[in-house]
Amino acid sequence: MSAVVANLFFIAYGAAGSYYPVLFLHLILLPLNVVRLVEQTTSLRLGGSQSRSQARASLAEEWLAQLEDGDTQARCKARGSTHVSARP
């Protein structure tokens, strides 16, 4: 929600001050942020039995799972560093 509001303010700022790169950037970002907002609100509604905090936690876990892959874990083991998994 805050990203959409920020886009609107930056669009107004870019238009008022003739800052065309700022204006065009936020005109492009606004529909993307609206789509993401709609996706998140519908996923929270479809959660049904999940509470809002559980739904947010599952979204965070999905995001972290995308960052983790076999290559990342293998590189960490090769370096000898510890890798904390977000999965239980």
Secondary structure, DSSP 8 states (H G I E B T S, - for coil): -HHHHHHHHHHHHHHHTT-HHHHHHHHHHHHHHHHHHHHHHHHHHHTTTS-HHHHHHHHHHHHHHHH--HHHHHHHHHHT-----S--
